[in-house]
Each structure stands twice: as C-alpha cells, then as structure tokens.
Amino acid sequence: MTVRLYRDRWGLGRKVHHLVLEAFVGPRPMNAQANHKNGIKGDNRPENLEWVSARENVLHTFRELGRIPMIPPHYKGDAHPRAKLNWHKVAEIRNVHAAGSATIAGLARQYGVSEATVAHVIKNETWTKRTFDSGDVYTVVQAKGERRPSA
C-alpha cells in the first residue's frame, strides 16, 4: 500500500509499512526491508512489522509462513521437462561423431536440436560424464580433445 505525501506542489510516494516502521521503530537501517510478521501485506500495525535483511525476509517467508519458492528447481539433463535429449541419445551423438559418420548439422537435424546443442554435447560442455545403463562410460580424452567411449 502506497500513499503520496505532498509538500507545496511536489509529491513523494511512500509505502505505508515504511512510514509505520519509521514512526514506531526507528529509521530504516541500511539495506533493510520491511517484514510483515503474519504475512498479510495489508496489516500495517506496528506490532506486525519489523526491519529485516533481505535474507531474513526470504527465510521468514519459507520457514514461518510455509510458502513454497516460486523459482523452479535447477533441472539438469533428461530431468528437465523440456529436454529433447536423454543420456542414450547423447551417447549416440558422441559415438557417431567420434566415428566420423555424420556432421554436426546432420546430427542436429536427426535429433531435432540446434547445431549449437550438438556442438556443446560433442565438446562435453553439456551432458557431462555419466555411466550409462549399459555400463559404458563416455569420457573425454583431454590431450587430443577427441571424445571416445571408454572400453
């Protein structure tokens, strides 16, 4: 909730909870945020407000109010809901490229991804080392920069 305070013809917008805290608790500490203890943003009673750090405010939201983070978890590989590749396709791409039987453009068309995606897979910049269900391990030979499946 915001109010506009005027002096002469100049107006200044201020948040009500900041005004209440400044009046009843004291000036705003550097980098502090106003926290509504009960989580109700319209409840601007002095006993419901406190100055806290940004970290404390976020922790309060999750711990005290039981809110769930809006940021999705960091998905990797085939766990990502929009993944077009899986570990078996990645192994196929690397093996076919290592054998020299297909171009990056051809692999991109075949697997429905961009050439950049295939290049990142081949360079082991994405879809990094993993043991596959078959027991094969795909490793990067660092000295030559070649990618070959391990025996």
Secondary structure by P-SEA (a helix, b strand, c coil): cbbbbbcccbbbbbbaaaaaaaacccccccbbbbbcccccccccccccbbbbcaaaaaaaacccccccccccccccccccccccccaaaaaaaaaaaaaccccaaaaaaaacccaaaaaaaaaccccccccccccbbbbbccccccccccc
